[in-house]
Amino acid sequence: MASYHIETYGCTSNVGESRQIERALRDGGHHPVGSPAAADVAILNTCTVIETTADKMLRRAATLAEQTSDLIITGCMALTEGERFAAAGIDAQVLHWDEVPTAVRNGECPTTTPDTEPIIDGVIGILPIARGCMSNCSYCITKFATGRIDSPPVSENVERARALVEAGARELRITGQDTGVYGWDRGRRRLPELLERICTEVDGDYRVRVGMANPGGVHGIADELAAVFAAQPKLYNFLHIPVQSGSDAVLEAMRRQHRVAQFREIVDIFDAQLPTWTLSTDFIVGFPTETDADHAASMRLLADVAPTKTNVTRFSKRPGTAAAELKGLGGQTKKDRSRALSARVRALTADRYEAMVGTEREVLVVEPGTGRSVKCRDDAYRQLIIQDAADAGVDVGDRLTVEVTAPGPVYAFCEPA
């Protein structure tokens, strides 16, 4: 697993976000170290309250970039003045704080809690539906910890979902290493059945978000799965399917269980059945066998499918994996390709949220945001922010109609309609 070093500046909100980042990283098996030089990745959670603070962040980022091979910058300055880091020649990934754990995972599947028991955090109920996966990706170390898929019966997961809702959950997050292969060890993939039964058998006012599902697992059930999404209003129209590369040659070297055409087919199926939905995907940049042509293929695929949310990760070797034995690309090559892909991602994401301005959306308020704000999710799980929520009489758990007023980098601002 990866070692990380995290530094946090600014207010208590930043401290809280760093704690959530660390919680996700430790749940994924990653471990903290005392210095950036000893870490696989350094994370800088920034503040930008005044100009002198921003200057301090630039200086600290420059120092960290010299001390570590992989730097991630998040926090207030990353979101409001992120371009200043690149302008200063600082090589780093600039990310929203909740994108950091995915970036650190190096494209690996997330791990779940050791006993795969559900937990509730505020109004968010987290429901791990299984443990393990059916993949053998050449870069992934997680599989050594989790093993093959182990799926509890559908009825058991439905009862767990019911318990979370009865405990106060307004949003259920279905999680696992690979939700798309749930039930494979029991004879067939049963994710569509599970989702339909939760939505129809569990009473209450709540929404359901499906966690990461690899394209190889989704492909054979895509029609059935999209039909369940279309029929069940409690399901967020959101699917996270990490493609990892636009090149079949790279996917083969990664030992991924899908090819680009299958990924495109899944997207087409969901496009046909859902007028509005969020495609979330991941790309690994700089895999050892990736050529310039392979990178260009990833750029084309990104432009063609135009995801609303995309995680870009620079490849790094994990001990004991097959990919660790391959001769790596130069660091500058990975940096250049990462910058190019990330710039395109930022533009696509900005376009998505810009197009929402002036529209009205029904949202669920799911958790506190920075300062006096709250975070909301619309039907397609797009993030909307209400500032000064208390003044508007809005609290976590509320469902309301909002008007989108302005775009942000990975979200939009809104006000109660």
N, C-alpha and C positions, 0 to 999 in steps of 0.2 A: 504494500500500500504506500501511498505518498506521505512524505513528511511536509509539514507546513509551518510557517511562521506568520503570525498576524499581528499587525499594529493598528491601533484604533485612536483616532483623534476626534475631538469635538464633544457633542452633547450626549446625553444619556440615550437618545434614540440611536445614535451610532453604536454605542456600547451594546444596546439590545440587539441590533442587527448583527454585530460581530458574534455575539453569543449564539444567535441562530445559525450563522454560517458554521461556527465551530461545532454545534450540535449535529448538523447535517454531515460535516466531514468526519466526525468521530463515529457516527452511526454507519458511515461508509467504510470504517476500518482505518482511516487516516489518523496520523498522530502528530501532535505539536512538538516542535523543537525550540530551543532557546534562542537561536540566532538565525538570521536570514542566510548566512553562509552555509549553515548546516541543513537548510531546507531544500526540498525539491521545488517548492513554490513559496513565494512570499506574497502576502496579501496586505495592502495598505488601504485602510478605511479612512477616507479623507474628510476634512472640514474645510469650509470656505467662507466662514462668517465675515471676515474682513480681508482686505488685500494682503496684509502682512501674513495672515494665516495661509492664504493661497500660495504665497511665495515660499513659505516654510514647507508646504506640501510638495511643491515642485523640487525643492532641494532634497527633501527626504526621499522622494521617488527616484531621483537621480542616483542617490547613494545606494538605495536598495537594488536598483537595476544593475549596478556594478557588482553587488555582492551575491546575487542569485541569478540562475539561468532562466528563471520564469517568474515574472512579476505580474500580479493582478492588482489593479487599482479600482476601488469602488467608493461608495459614499457620496457626499454632497458635491464635492468638486468634480468627481468623475461624471456626475449627471448634468451639472450645470456648465462646466468649463472643461469637459473632457478633452477637447481638441488642444488645449494648452500643453498637455503632456507630450503629444506627438510633435508639436511645434518646438518644444524644448529638446527634441531629440531623444526622448526617453522611450525605450522599448518596453512596452507593457500592453496587456490586455485591459481595456477600460470597460467595466461591466456594472450593471445594476447588481445590488448586493445579493438578490435571490438567484442570480445566474452563476455566482461564484462556485457553489458546490459542484454543479455540473461541469464547469470548466476544469476544476481540479481533478475530477474523476477520470480525465483522460479518455472519455468515451466509454468507460466501463459501465456495466449495469449498476444501478443503486443497490445497496444492501438494505434489508429490512431489520427491524429489531430482532434480537436473538431468538425470542420465543414467538415471533410473528403475531403478537397480540395487538389488538386495536388500542389506540390511545385517543384522548380528546384534548385539544389545545385551544382554549377559548371556545369558539363555535365551530371549529374545524375538527372533524373526526377522521382519524387516519386509520385506514383498514388495510393491513397487509393481507392479501388474499392467498398468497403462496410463498414458498421460499425456493430459491434456485432457478435455473433456466435450462434450456435445451441447446444452448449455443456452445461453441468452442473457439471463440474469437482469439486470434493469435496475440493480441495486445492486452488482454484482460486478465487481471489477477484475481478479480472478485470471485470467479468461478471456483477457485481453490478453497475459498471460505464457505461458499454456499452450496456447492454440489448441484446435482440434477434437480429438476422440478419436483416439488412435493406439494400437492394440492389437496387441501381439506375439501370435503364435500360442499356442493353449492348450498345446501340447506344450512350448513354450519356458518358459512360466510353471510348468508341472509340474516341469521339470528344475530351475528356480531354487528351487522349494519343496523338492525333494529335496536340493539342495546345502545349504540352510539347516538342514534336519533332520540331515543327516550332519555338519554343523559344530557341532551341539549344541543347536539350537533346540528348545524344548519347547512354545513357543507361536508360531504363525505369524499375523502380522497382515497381512491382505490390504488394501492401501491403493490410493488413486487419487483423482482429483478427483470421480469418480462411478463407483463400481464397478458399478452397475446397468446401465450402457450399454457395459460391456466387450464388445468384439466387434462393435459396431454398424457400425464402418467395414469390417468383414469380412463383412457380409451379414446378421448376426443377433446378438442379445444372447446371450452364451455364458457368463455367470457361473455358472449352474447346472452346466453341463458342466465348467467349470474346477474348481469346488469338489468335484464328485463324483470327478473324476479324481485330484485331489490326495489326497483321503481314501482312495481305493481303490488307487492306484498307488504312493504314497510310504510305505514301511515306516517304522515307528517309533512311539514313545509320545509323542504331541504333540496339541495342540488347535489349532483354526483359528478366528480371529475375522475376520469380514467388516467392512470399514470402510464409510464413508459411501456410501449409495446414494440418490439422489434418487427421490422417489415416482414421478415421471414415467417414469423408466427401469425401476423395479421393477414397475410396474402390469401391464404386458403379460406378465411372466414370474413373477408372484407365486405362482401355483399350482405351477409347476414348481420354483421356488426353495424354497418351503415344504416340498415333498415331499423335496427333497434334504436339507434340515435334519432332517426327521423320520427319514430313513433312515440318516444318517451320524453316529454318536456322536462322531466327532472334531470336529464342528462345534459351537462354542458356539451355543446357542439365543439369538442376539442379533442385532438388526437396527437400524441407525441410519438412519432415514429422516426427514430434516428437512422438516417440513410448512411452517414459517415463519409461517403465519397460519391462523386458522379462518374467514377470510372469502374467498370466491371473488373478490370485487371487488378486494381487496388482492393476492391471488395473480395476478390478471390485470395489475394495475399493476406488480407485480414481474417480470412476464413469466416466471413459473414455468410449467413444462410439466405441471402437474397441477392438479386441483381437490380440494376437501375430500372429496367423495364417493369419489374414487379412493384417497385416503389411508386413509379409513375401510375401504374394501374390502380393501386390503392387510392392515390390522390384523385384520379379520375372518377372512381366509384363514389367517393365521398362528395366530390363536386356535383355529381349527378343527383345525389339523394338529399343533400343539405344545401339550401340556398346560401346560407352563411355559416361558416365554421372556421375554426382556427387550426391550421396546420403548424405544428411545432416539430422541428427536426434538429439534428446535430451533424456537424462535419468535423472530422479529424484532419488537420492540415499537417503535411510534412511526414506522412508515413514513409518508412525507409524506401519503399519501392515506388513512391509517387514521382512521376516525371512532370515536366512542364505541361505536356499534353493532358495528363491525368488531372492536374490542377485546373487547367482550362475547362475540362469536362465538368468539374465541380462548380466552377463559376457559371457555366451554361445551365446546369441543372438548377442552381439556386435562382437564376433569373427566370427560368421557365415556370417553376412551381410557386415562386414568390411566397415563402412561408411568412406567417405573421410573427413567429418567434423562431429564432435560430441560435443555437449554441455552437460557437467555434472554439475548438480545442487544438492546441499545438501538440503533436505527438511527443510523448516522452516514454522512455523504456521503463518497464516494470520488471523487477527481478523474477526469474523463473518462467517468464512467458516466452513463447516462440519468437515473437517479434524482437525481443531483447537481443537475440543472437544475430539480427540483421545489421548490416552496416548502415548507420544513420546518415541522414542528409545533414548538410552544414547548417549551423544555427541561423545564419543570415537568410538562407533559403526559406527556412520555416517561418522566420519573422516576416519576410516580404510576402509570402503567400498568405499568412495569417492576416496581415494588414489589409491586403487586397480583398480577401473574402469578407473580413469584418466590416470594411468600409461599405461594401455592397449590402451587407446585412443591415447596417444602420440606416442606409437610405431606404431600403424596402420597408423596414419597420416604421420609420418616420412617415412614409407615404400611407401606410395602413391607418395609422392613428390620425394623420391629417385629414383623411377622407371621412372620418367619423365626426368631425367638428360640425356642429349645427344639427345633429340628429338627436333623437330621444331614444333612450335605452332603459329597459327594466334591469335593475342590478340588485345583487345581494351584497350587503356590507359584511366582509368576512374577517377583517382584522384591523387593528390600529395601524396607522402609517407613521410618517415622520412628524414630529411636533403635534399639531392639533388636527391632523388629517386622518382620514380612514381610507382603507383600500376596498374597492368594490370589484365585482366581476359581473360582466354581462352574460347573455346566453351563450356566447362563444368563448367564454372564459378570458376575455380581454380585460386588462387591468385599467380601472378608472379610479381617479383620486378625487375625493371631496375634501377641500381645504376648510379649516374652521368649522369642522363638522358639528361640534357642540352648539355653536351659534345657530346652525340650521336645524337643530333638534334631531340630528342623525346619530345613531349609535350602532355599534357592531351587532349584527344579527338582523338588522332592519332590511326589508325589501322595499324598494321604491323606484319611481321613474325619475331619471335624470336627463339633463341636456348636456351634451358634450360641448365644452366651451373652448378648449385649446389643446394642442398636442404636446406631448412630452417625448423624451427619447425612446422609452419602452412602455409608455402608458399614455393616457389622455386625462385631462382635467375635466371635471363636470360639476354641475350644480343641480340641486333638487328642482324638478320641473314644476 
